[in-house]
Amino acid sequence: MTLQDDAAPPPRARSLVRGPQTVAAGLVMLALAGLAIWTLGNLSMGTLRSMGPAMMPKGLAYLAGGCGLLLVAIGLVRHGDPVERFALRGPFFVAAAILAFAVTIRAPDLPGIGPIPGAPYGLAIAGPLCLVIGGFAAADARLKELVIFAVIMTAACIGLFRYLLNQPMPILVIPGVVHI
Amino acid sequence: MTELLANLYLGFGTVLRLVPVEILGVTVPVPINILLCFVGCLVGTLIGVLPGVGPIATIAILLPITFKFEPTGALIMLAGIYYGAQYGGSTTAILVNLPGEATSVVTVLDGHQMARQGRAGVALGIAAIASFFAGTVATVAIAALGAPLTKLALVFGPHEYFSLMVMGLIFAVVLARGSILKAIAMIVAGVLLSTVGTDLETGESRMTLGLDFLSEGIEFAILAMGVFGIAEILRNLDNPETRDVVRTRIGRLLPNRDDLRQSAMPVMRGTLIGGALGILPGNGAVLGPFASYTVEKKLARDPRRFGRGAIEGVAGPEAANNAGAQTSFIPLLTLGIPPNAVMALMVGAMTIHSIIPGPQVMTKRPDLFWGMIASMWIGNLMLLIINLPLVGLWVKLLQVPYRLLFPAILMFCCIGIHSINPQPIAVMFIALFGLVGYCLLKLGFEPAPLLLGFVLGRLMEENLRRALIIARGDASTFLTRSVEATWFGQPVSIPLSGILLGIAAALLAVALLPGIRKGRDEVFTE
């Protein structure tokens, strides 16, 4: 049986999971409920008369878990959509672009590593990094085009946000050399 | 009636107010609010026109730029952005055959066919005129209904508020697309997320994972931009682009006499249908265009014309769309309860300006309330004026390939978040929420109920606690408590909270009935 056959509508009686997407959705809800209950630790529930900090979130976590169980059960019984293929390229480059922006817009101070003295930062660095790295999320990315586009867009954004909208945002700081 | 006129006068006075501003050392009086409305409409359309960016994503992306202004101006600008985004979505639908979001799905059917027949201009023109007409009617409706509904809201105590919010969330579930259970799950997840952070009553931190950043709760703008802005980008990247920008000429913009005659009744009906559905909590505004299209098709002498460029198929749904977009402000402004995700964004924006939406806004800040209502009408007028001449520009913008558009949107999101919260971790969180939102979409969850639950969550917990304290821990208070009112001069007591919960329960039960469920699925798939 090939993959194409799998995608076709005829019911697959032999497989245990009939609605994989629903089952996966249920598992995610169960995980969320578990995470919530775990992070709530032993915060007090309180009573109905004076609710403790954990009453509402814990109640909701049980509800979320209940939804998860129901979804899993339905997914096992009823035929449903397969789990869609997850792309990796898009999420990877987009997340990397955002991270690059986050660490270079202000003086870098990485969790676990600490501040990096002497590293340049500012919108003139964060902007192009974000645009070029992010651009590679598209399958048809072209480096040269992206670089040119990044330079123009960054210049426009510096003009717009820093000078027109007066956002307090460093433009280019190379410690000891430049400070704009 | 005179009160209404006085109120509208106050509103227009606020919008048209001149504020002295120093430009290059010279103090010049500037109508700042109307300028903000104009800029809002313009940038709203600019972002809204981009394929794959719906109104929610547009507002989420542009939210930070409104934070700089004083509350009245900021909200006027935000409303402008909203209408701009709506209209931008319709423009894309007509020109590209690519609905930006649910409400313009219907516009695509006949609008794009008209465009292919060389009548893109007329389609855009009638969409603008229909929207303007619907907007005008809806503005008057809001102004007329605002005051009485606000009085109604004053009898609401914590019990009634809690029950009303439960009902609103149930409406949102019933009117959401796709699986009811998944919509419930998303709402629960949204409310759960809203409880992250320091508990206001006891001061203990909940579910913060030891991060200082989370101690004040998850910031609304970050969540919205992640699950809508970034996740949308990721989803669009999955689908290789098949953009079909009209190559034929746009043609004349103004509809001729025949067009207008054919559209007049559909526009009126659309306004009525859309306006009525828009008040409903949940996704009411989305149903308007669908309902209007169905009605027009049923009433048409020759239904076969629909789907082949019938002008009624653009005029009616566009009117319904805009009327609904506007009347969905009613529950927000009078009761303080956002009926859908867009309004949830408005609540987020208002809270950031330390305005708590609800009946007290009208009494305490009448200039803000009526100014916003007046700006709705002015915003609609502006759309009519700025959009039609700018059609050429939008077409150009639509020809920019997505591989360049999305990195720019990405950077705007980063700069936007950075400008409201300068900690690097804030920017990192939009990546996290973006990935989460992408996974949710892949698993068939709709993110809109999540956002609605998140916004209502805090209010719900607060009211739940208060109500239970008043009732000394007796949970049955939500069913039994009654409010005093006067009915034809007679004092009566109504168990309002119980009634609201009853409606919610009945609604949910009905939606789960197999027969209704089938009908509901058909409405959304058609």
Interface residues (C-beta under 8 A of the other chain):
Chain A: Q21 T22 A24 A25 V28 M29 L32 A36 T39 L40 L43 T47 L48 R49 S50 M51 G52 P53 A54 M56 P57 L60 A61 L63 A64 C67 G68 L70 L71 I74 D81 V83 E84 F86 A87 R89 G90 P91 V94 A95 A97 I98 L99 F101 A102 V103 I105 R106 D109 L123 A126 G127 C130 L131 V132 G134 G135 A137 A138 A139 D140 A141 R142 E145 L146 F149 A150 M153 C157 F161 L165 N166 Q167 M169
Chain B: I65 K68 S179 L181 K182 I184 A185 V188 A189 V191 L192 T195 D199 E201 T202 E204 R206 M207 T208 L209 I230 I233 L234 L237 D238 P240 P401 Y402 R403 L404 F406 P407 A408 L410 M411 F412 C413 C414 I415 H418 S419 P422 P424 I425 V427 M428 I430 A431 G434 L435 Y438 C439 K442 L443 G444 F445 E461 L464 R465 L468 I469 R472 G473 D474 A475
